[in-house]
Amino acid sequence: MLSIRPRGKNGILYIRGSVALGDKRIDVKEFSSGTCDADAASHLMAEYETKLRHQLMFGPAALVAQGLMADAFDSYLSKSKPPCGSDILRVGKLNALIGDLALREPRQAWEQFRKAYLTGHDPAGQDRYRAVFQAAVNVHHDVHGLSPIKIKAIPFDNERVRWLTKDDRDRLIASYAPHVQSIITMLAFHGPRTQTALQIQWGVDGVDLNREAIKLTHSKNAVIQSVPMHPRVKGVLLPIWEERGRPTKGHVFLNKYGQPYQDTRLAPIPGGNPLKRTHATACKRAEIEDFTVHDWRHHWASHCVMAGIDLITIMHMGGWKSLRMVQKYASIGVDHMREAINRLS
């Protein structure tokens, strides 16, 4: 059983002891009640003992049932591999709006958040919040030995595939500012994500011109791939390397002020693309419409398919984690073959 005893000059009451049920027992380390009022301390002790008896009777589910959504969000933020910065911001918004709701009814909590905050958001953004919410609850459940939950996914179109003809590609590359053209050449012929390219270093762990290889750190999926350097990429990087004295470290790509680009993934509010403005200007000059900076990645994968490269190789070279993620490019090959066969007379 639990007991109360005073400690210190102020007579603050502390609680300690154990709670048993059959052959099960929970030992309670001494903790402060925060008061010297005996009635208040006794009330706190009785509540705490009831909570522990429920835990002994019903297992971890009782503890979770008594918790709040804030407990799940705390477990998610405290896990061994912390979430990315943008997801931390999402957890903050979730906690602010539904952190005080009961953890035993996660689906109701999710629906309340969705109605209160996500009305008007695009489906892809809503589904990202859903994925973070579900992950937080399931991390907390896993800590307490409970089964995971599943919140129904919000359907959205994630099948955008945009690519340019070779003539349009070269015209657009030439329309960028001179210090950006080498970056875009890498995007067009190796397909990395923008920040993967902007943060790449000289040397064996990045651009290795001695071996004519590039090691791309696809940090989104924690994949590192070393791939042969495309001749077009070598053609634009070799003069830069020579001009800088053949360095073996340091950023390959520098902005117009000669400084490395900011890694927006590490910013207090993650997101944004340092090339967005210069890209828009280049597209206007080249008269290219509906083509984003990220579409260079789609362009690269699409042309790989049109060149006859199999999807597994594309997956490895592009740093995708599963074949499912590159499956959407399969239709490009079919359309390309149809176009080619129709040229026959």
Residue pairs with C-beta under 8 A, 6 or more apart in sequence:
1 17
1 18
1 19
1 49
2 15
2 16
2 17
2 18
2 19
2 28
2 45
2 48
2 49
3 15
3 16
3 17
4 13
4 14
4 15
4 33
4 38
4 41
4 42
4 45
5 13
5 14
5 16
6 12
6 13
6 14
6 36
7 13
7 14
7 32
10 36
11 36
12 32
12 33
12 34
12 35
12 36
13 32
13 33
13 35
13 36
13 37
13 38
13 41
14 30
14 31
14 32
14 33
15 28
15 30
15 31
15 32
15 33
15 41
15 44
15 45
15 48
16 28
16 29
16 30
16 31
17 28
18 25
18 26
18 27
18 28
19 25
19 26
19 28
19 49
19 52
19 53
19 56
20 26
20 56
21 53
21 56
21 57
24 56
26 52
26 55
26 56
28 48
28 52
33 40
33 41
33 44
33 45
35 41
35 44
51 66
54 62
54 66
55 62
55 63
58 65
59 145
60 144
60 145
60 146
61 144
61 146
63 144
64 103
64 104
64 140
64 141
64 144
64 146
65 102
65 103
65 104
66 104
67 102
67 103
67 104
67 140
68 99
68 100
68 101
68 102
68 103
69 94
69 95
69 98
69 99
69 100
69 101
69 102
69 103
69 106
69 109
69 137
70 95
70 99
70 100
71 103
71 140
72 103
72 106
72 136
72 137
72 139
72 140
73 91
73 94
73 95
73 99
73 136
75 136
75 139
75 140
75 143
76 83
76 91
76 132
76 135
76 136
76 139
76 140
77 83
77 88
77 91
79 139
82 88
83 91
83 132
83 135
84 265
84 270
85 265
85 266
85 267
85 268
85 269
85 270
86 270
86 271
87 132
89 269
89 270
90 128
90 129
90 132
91 132
91 136
93 117
93 129
94 113
94 129
94 132
94 133
94 136
97 112
97 113
97 116
97 117
98 109
98 110
98 112
98 113
98 116
101 108
101 109
101 112
102 109
103 109
103 137
103 140
106 133
106 137
106 149
106 151
107 149
107 151
110 130
110 133
110 151
113 129
113 133
114 126
114 129
114 130
118 125
118 126
118 129
121 129
122 156
123 154
123 155
123 156
124 156
124 158
126 154
126 156
127 153
127 154
127 155
127 156
130 151
130 153
130 154
133 151
134 149
134 150
134 151
137 148
137 149
138 148
138 149
141 147
141 148
141 149
142 148
159 328
160 295
160 298
161 298
161 302
161 328
161 329
161 331
161 332
162 290
162 291
162 292
162 295
162 298
162 299
163 295
163 298
163 299
163 302
163 303
163 332
164 172
164 288
164 291
164 299
168 286
168 288
169 188
169 299
171 286
171 288
172 184
172 282
172 283
172 286
172 288
172 291
173 181
173 184
173 185
173 188
174 181
174 286
175 281
175 282
175 283
175 285
175 286
176 184
176 278
176 279
176 282
177 256
177 278
177 281
177 282
179 254
179 255
179 256
180 275
180 278
180 282
181 236
182 236
182 237
182 240
182 253
183 197
183 198
183 253
183 275
184 282
184 296
185 232
185 233
185 236
186 192
186 197
186 200
186 214
186 233
186 237
187 194
187 197
187 293
187 296
187 297
187 300
188 232
188 296
188 299
188 300
189 230
189 232
189 233
189 300
190 197
190 214
190 216
190 227
190 230
190 233
190 300
190 317
191 296
191 297
191 299
191 300
191 301
191 304
191 317
191 318
192 200
192 216
192 218
192 297
192 318
192 319
193 218
193 220
193 294
193 297
194 273
194 274
194 275
194 293
194 294
195 219
195 263
195 264
195 265
196 216
196 217
196 218
196 219
196 319
197 253
198 251
198 253
198 260
198 261
198 263
198 274
198 275
199 217
199 251
199 260
199 261
199 263
200 206
200 207
200 214
200 216
200 217
200 251
200 252
200 253
201 207
201 249
201 250
201 251
201 252
202 241
202 247
202 248
202 249
202 250
202 251
202 252
203 247
203 248
203 249
204 211
204 215
205 215
206 214
206 215
206 252
207 214
207 229
207 237
207 241
207 252
208 214
208 215
209 229
209 234
209 237
209 238
209 241
209 246
212 228
212 229
212 234
213 226
213 227
213 228
213 229
214 226
214 227
214 228
214 229
214 233
215 224
215 225
215 226
215 227
216 224
216 225
216 226
216 227
216 319
217 223
217 224
218 224
218 225
218 318
218 319
218 320
219 265
220 319
221 319
221 320
221 321
223 319
223 320
223 321
225 316
225 317
225 319
227 317
229 237
237 252
240 252
241 247
251 260
251 261
253 260
253 261
254 260
254 261
255 261
255 274
261 274
262 274
264 270
264 271
264 272
264 273
264 274
273 279
273 293
273 294
275 293
276 293
279 292
279 293
282 288
283 289
283 291
297 318
298 329
300 318
301 314
301 318
301 326
301 329
302 329
302 332
304 313
304 314
304 317
304 329
305 311
305 314
305 329
305 330
305 332
305 333
305 336
306 332
306 333
306 336
308 333
311 323
311 326
311 327
311 329
311 330
312 323
314 320
314 326
314 329
315 322
315 323
315 325
315 326
318 326
320 326
